[in-house]
Structure formats: C-alpha cells, structure tokens
Amino acid sequence: MSIAITLTTDFGLQDAYVASMKGVILGINPDAKLVDICHTIKPQNIAEAAFILSTVYQCFTKKTIHLVVVDPEVGTERRAIILKTPRGLFVAPDNGVLSYIIQESLARPVTEGGAVSIREGLKPGADIEAVHINKPEFWRSPVSPTFHGRDVFAPVAALLSLGFPPIQFGEPVSSVEMLPQPRPVARPDGSLLGHILHIDSFGNLITNIKGEDILQQKQPAAVEIGQRLISGLCHTYAEGSGLVALIGSSGYLEVSLKGGNASSLLDAKVGDEVRLMQQKKGDL
C-alpha cells in the first residue's frame, strides 16, 4: 500500500539514525512513501518539534502517518502512543510533542503542562483517540533502550501503513501529556502580550499571536519587541525596510529583518516577550 509516512526527529543529518528508521519501515512496507519533515530539531527540544509539526501536518492527506521521534526519556517508563485524529495518525513518545495537534480538538487552551484528558473538554464533533503502544510482538527484537525510533516507532508506523488498526498495538488511554499552550494576554492598555514561539532558519521570530488576534485590533497595529517599535504590518518579507512585522504562512505574527536576520539583530530567543498594540492615527 502506498501510504505516506512523515518523519520528524532531532537526529540531525550527519549520522545514520534516520536511515536506520527508513530501512526498518521499507523492510516492512516497501511501497511506503517516506517524507522528511525535519531532522534538525535542536536536540531534545520537544517544544520546537511540536511547533514545526503543527505548521505542516494539515498539508498532508488524512491517511498520512506522522512519525515523530524527539525523545529525551527514551528507555524510561514514558509511554509510546498512537494518536488518531481526523487529520491523520501520529506515532510518537507521550511527552507533549503532539500538543498542537491535540489542542485542535480541545475546547479550551491548555495553559499548564501535564496529563490532559482527551475524552472530556473536547470541541463539538471532535474525534480523537490514543493508544498506548505496549505489545512488543510488533517491535524489532532486541529493542535497544536508546533507539526506540528504530525498534518501536518505525515498525509500528510501517504496520499502520499496511492497514493495521491502532488498537492492535496496545491499550486505549484517556489522557496524554501536553506542553502548555498559552494564549497572548490582554493588558489593561488594550495591548496583547505574547511571546516568541519559534525562530526559523532565516532568523524570523514567530510569535504566539495569531492573525485573528490582530484583526480584533480597532486601530492599525504596532509591534513592540525589546526596545524596538515596528509601525504597521507588511504583507511580504520584501516590503518596507529594516525590521518588519507580518502574518507568516503558519498564521502567526512574525518579526523579520529585510535582507537580514532579526534574531541576530535583536539578540532574541524563544520565550522573549512581544507586544501587539493599537497604534493611534497620530502616531503613524
């Protein structure tokens, strides 16, 4: 069966770890279509992997299997899971790396990390299930305690691509681990206080302020980051000069430097504050 399996890891491109996983998958299903999403996630950076996956999974068909291995606690008692959603199947450690996908089905944002129910507090019509992968007969043998990506996750993803139902690999679970998903905070002065979620390879600063947040502003927007104030929003990276703010392809507010690297210029890092303000006409 020709089913797409995407791969997202922090394994890098120098070693053979990714190739080992692909070899296992193709050994079980030679017709699988393997698609690399990203293998340069910063080591053990679960939050970065969760965000990058969130920006791309909806580009694939609902039959796609998304394999994610960013697994600092590999070999411990942390669970391995299959998450079934209307947008595809996800095979990953239960450590929060699927937080954005799970949040899509929840009625309220998860503001604190930890175990979150996937049977209560769902949006109307939401359909989401999780299975604990705990049946070793479907794994490679012996299983390396340091490489579950190859020995546990890869064979499970391959078998799923052959039509095996998720429940065949283990037991259903009612809760999964999530990272906090804080929304921007409204301030008394009418501004929104957000934070940098991700810094891409161009040095663009991607915030947790969404496009719809900006549309709610009654005045033209201004963006404050560090000691810099950016007046108005651009539509493309090529507009304006110097630092610019715009809604990027992922739907979030970004800060970019035309012809340069905004992260380096501002010495910015993930978690730094960004403020969206209502800019008065007299300040334009």
Secondary structure as GFF3:
##gff-version 3
##sequence-region A 1 284
A	DSSP	beta_strand	4	9	.	.	.	ID=ss1
A	DSSP	alpha_helix	17	28	.	.	.	ID=ss2
A	DSSP	beta_strand	33	38	.	.	.	ID=ss3
A	DSSP	alpha_helix	46	54	.	.	.	ID=ss4
A	DSSP	three_ten_helix	57	59	.	.	.	ID=ss5
A	DSSP	beta_strand	65	69	.	.	.	ID=ss6
A	DSSP	beta_strand	80	85	.	.	.	ID=ss7
A	DSSP	beta_strand	88	93	.	.	.	ID=ss8
A	DSSP	alpha_helix	99	103	.	.	.	ID=ss9
A	DSSP	beta_strand	114	117	.	.	.	ID=ss10
A	DSSP	beta_strand	129	133	.	.	.	ID=ss11
A	DSSP	three_ten_helix	136	138	.	.	.	ID=ss12
A	DSSP	alpha_helix	148	148	.	.	.	ID=ss13
A	DSSP	pi_helix	149	153	.	.	.	ID=ss14
A	DSSP	alpha_helix	154	161	.	.	.	ID=ss15
A	DSSP	three_ten_helix	166	169	.	.	.	ID=ss16
A	DSSP	beta_strand	170	173	.	.	.	ID=ss17
A	DSSP	beta_strand	175	178	.	.	.	ID=ss18
A	DSSP	beta_strand	185	186	.	.	.	ID=ss19
A	DSSP	beta_strand	192	199	.	.	.	ID=ss20
A	DSSP	beta_strand	205	210	.	.	.	ID=ss21
A	DSSP	alpha_helix	211	215	.	.	.	ID=ss22
A	DSSP	beta_strand	221	225	.	.	.	ID=ss23
A	DSSP	beta_strand	228	231	.	.	.	ID=ss24
A	DSSP	beta_strand	243	247	.	.	.	ID=ss25
A	DSSP	beta_strand	252	257	.	.	.	ID=ss26
A	DSSP	alpha_helix	262	266	.	.	.	ID=ss27
A	DSSP	beta_strand	273	278	.	.	.	ID=ss28
A	DSSP	three_ten_helix	281	283	.	.	.	ID=ss29
###
